[in-house]
Amino acid sequence: MIANLCSRIPFSFRPSFSFQPKFLLAIILLIFVSVFSPIQVFTQDADLDQKKQEINQLQQELERVQGEKQTLSSTLRYINGKINLKEAEISQTEGQLSLLQRQIQELSIKINDLDADLEQISKLLVRRINQTYKRSRLNPLLLVFASPDLNQLLSQYKYLQTSQVNDRLILFQLETTRTDYDQQKTLKEQKQLELDLLKDQLERQKIELDKQQAEKQYLLEVTKNDERRYQDLLAQKLAELEAIQSIISGQGEETEVGAVDAGATIAQVIPGLSTCSSGGHLHFEVAKDGAHVNPANYLSSKDVTWDNDPDGPFSFSGSWPWPINDPIRITQGYGMTFYAATLRYYGGAPHTGIDMINRNDFSVHAVKAGKLYRGGVPCRGGTLRYVRVDHQDDDYNTYYLHVNY
């Protein structure tokens, strides 16, 4: 457009400047980017669309596998599917990062080169307009006497007017272009923000992938890649869930002990294997009006160690003291944990409490004052032992499982 405007100016009155080599190089670069960049973007967009299709297919496959009969092989396929899905998501994010980086690089070239040249040309045009303006201030009588005839006088005057109009048009176009590039600077800042967010997303995805690979390794270690061992483990966990439901519904055989204060020692965690427990831990449960509630809403804020990152960390927002002493390691959180969601230990149901352990101190304490009961419930041919504290003032009961008393 600038070249077209310049061509309209009579030769003798055209602005006395030439395009700088750097400006010409920038124009060539713009043409190159405008011609070839869409091809690159189209190719990358096609790759990203392909990744989206792959992700959708993996998600459908995960749903199919999850609906199969629960066996060790199907569970391994499910975990492998999650790993493949996460790898596909990482690949997609890396493709988005690559595209954004390319776009930012192109914007940087445009902004750094063309903005500098627009500044230079604007200054030249300002000087040109000043010169034209000075000529327009000449006394008309001097032009009359300096011109050999009237036709030449009129021609000079017309040329002067045309030059002034075209100089203003060129300057206006340059300033409009400068505004466009200011907008591109804003676009670059937005894309840089998107880039930073994608980098954070990629980091989270890689962490999740590491967790899923650790889940697979854990399953193989626990089951020894043995179907019978896996099925026995599932049966044990399902039996534990049924026992807990029996306890909460009041079907356990209990003996009243008496009133206890908050912090009082009420039991000892069984250090090793016990009925319906594959290892020493305290299963801490909270119920209100006979319904499970999340213990994290009642336990006070504390720094703890998590065995399984998919289960946490999540915040503890209550005021109750903890039932075991520091240092505390949580082996399973509340809700659809890794064991519940991925290994489906509880037949698709959530984990109803929080499992925790202190390997050096097995004492268990009441989290709040109330009336203490000692009890047991049948579980896989044995008795799952527990204690219960009835906090009579607010309809809460707390349960402490896998303990001796």
Secondary structure, DSSP 8 states (H G I E B T S, - for coil): -HHHHHHTS-GGGS-S----HHHHHHHHHHHHHHHHHHHHHHHHHHHHHHHHHHHHHHHHHHHHHHTS---HHHHHHHHHHHHHHHHHHHHHHHHHHHHHHHHHHHHHHIIIIIHHHHHHHHHHHHHHHHHHHHHHTS-HHHHHHHSSSHHHHHHHHHHHHHHHHHHHHHHHHHHHHHHHHHHHHHHHHHHHHHHHHHHHHHHHHHHHHHHHHHHHHHHHHHHTT-HHHHHHHHHHHHHHHHHHHHHHTT-SEEEEEEEE-TT-EEEEE--S-BTTBSS--EEEEEEETTEEE-GGGTBB----EES-GGG------B-B--SS-SS-EEEE-SBS-IIIIIS-TTTT--B-SEEEE-TT--EEE-SS-EEEEEEEEEETTEEEEEEEEEETTTTEEEEEESEE-
